[in-house]
């Protein structure tokens, strides 16, 4: 399997002091979905801008499907801001986008009908797109981005602003699309669950550098341990008792213990506290997630940064 994208020692600076990409190297294999995960300002959008020729690197080497020249006909891009004309119908938007890419006649009509069906927009094909829901507009954006059957598709924060139901609906559409079209997909996102759901591979970016990459399971395995969370009476006494046996930390109104095989440790931990007459209010176990991976490699909590 060849690489769809090769970025070697790429640098990009805005002005004199803003370093967007700092000697970044990234290889993306053909036919996979790769998610770039990181907070605002980490460099995700700059990568997309450079790979779609909207910006140029200051230094470094970039090759797409082995070529140092970018053929715009083989790429598609769905940006954060919608490209849908609100005064056009869904069908009109797709027809116009197809003509821009040189599609004509029956070939264009067949492709438009195919995409309207694939994204479940056929019933609303002749409605003005300004009447579409947020989820419908994003589906139309996605359909417009692939009407010319690109080999490489960039999705820049595709579900930002959507409610959870619309987000999951779009995830299903993206997964089905990638399987059917066989494209290489590069997805930038804030959402850890989105990356986990859609990606064959994930790369964490921070301060313009790739800090770690791999499959979701590979990355989560690097964290290693499960987290047992507990709320109880006499928290200070409980902390003193539990830290004799477990790696224990205080987190707001609860205690957290890093343990192997957390499911098996629940009853043991509860039993220890009960033995010391400490009432347990709640106890639960959580497996490592991508947020834990990010914390491990950057010392920062991704969710906290999203809210800054």
Secondary structure, DSSP 8 states (H G I E B T S, - for coil): --EEEEEEEEEEEETTTEEEEEEEEEEEETT-EEEEE--TTSSHHHHHHHHTTSS--SEEEEEETTBSS--GGGEEEE-SS----TTSBHHHHHHHHHHHTT--HHHHHHHHHHHHHHTT-GGGTTSBGGGS-HHHHHHHHHHHHTTT--SEEEEESTTTT--HHHHHHHHHHHHHHHHHH--EEEEEES-HHHHHHH-SEEEEEETTEEEEEE-HHHHHHHH--EEEEEEESSHHHHHHHHTTTSEEEEETTEEEEEESSHHHHHHHHHHHHHHTT--EEEEEEE---HHHHHHHHHSS-HHHHHT-
